[in-house]
Amino acid sequence: MSKVKKESRVKSQESRIKPLMGYILVEPSEAESRTALGIILPESAQEKPAQGKVVACGDEMVLENGKVVKCPVSVGDKVVYKKWGGDEIKADGRELKLVKFDDLMAILE
């Protein structure tokens, strides 16, 4: 029994935010600080990436017609989402993004 409690504590410390149905929590990738030719970009010119690692998944979403949509990704997957999709939040000193299932575009392998 103590093993089960210990595992649940580790999970809760890793991500204290649990997305609601239809959302996932993503940790965005770092912005590129150099171009392909090696030119160093100042922070003001760096474009925020539209990809990152899934930290937590919300419950399945129930549509108005009663159809159930399951989360299309798993924790740990690397995903690409719409550039202007999601809402930025800060938790435990890191920037995260809450993204709707609909705003996901691809899973990176």
HELIX and SHEET records of a PDB file:
HELIX    1   1 SER A    2  GLU A   14  1                                  13    
HELIX    2   2 GLU A   43  ALA A   45  5                                   3    
HELIX    3   3 PHE A  101  ASP A  103  5                                   3    
SHEET    1   A 6 ASP A  87  ALA A  91  0                                        
SHEET    2   A 6 ARG A  94  LYS A 100 -1                                        
SHEET    3   A 6 TYR A  23  PRO A  28 -1                                        
SHEET    4   A 6 GLN A  51  CYS A  57 -1                                        
SHEET    5   A 6 LYS A  78  TYR A  81 -1                                        
SHEET    6   A 6 LEU A 104  LEU A 108 -1                                        
SHEET    1   B 2 MET A  61  VAL A  62  0                                        
SHEET    2   B 2 VAL A  68  VAL A  69 -1                                        
END                                                                             
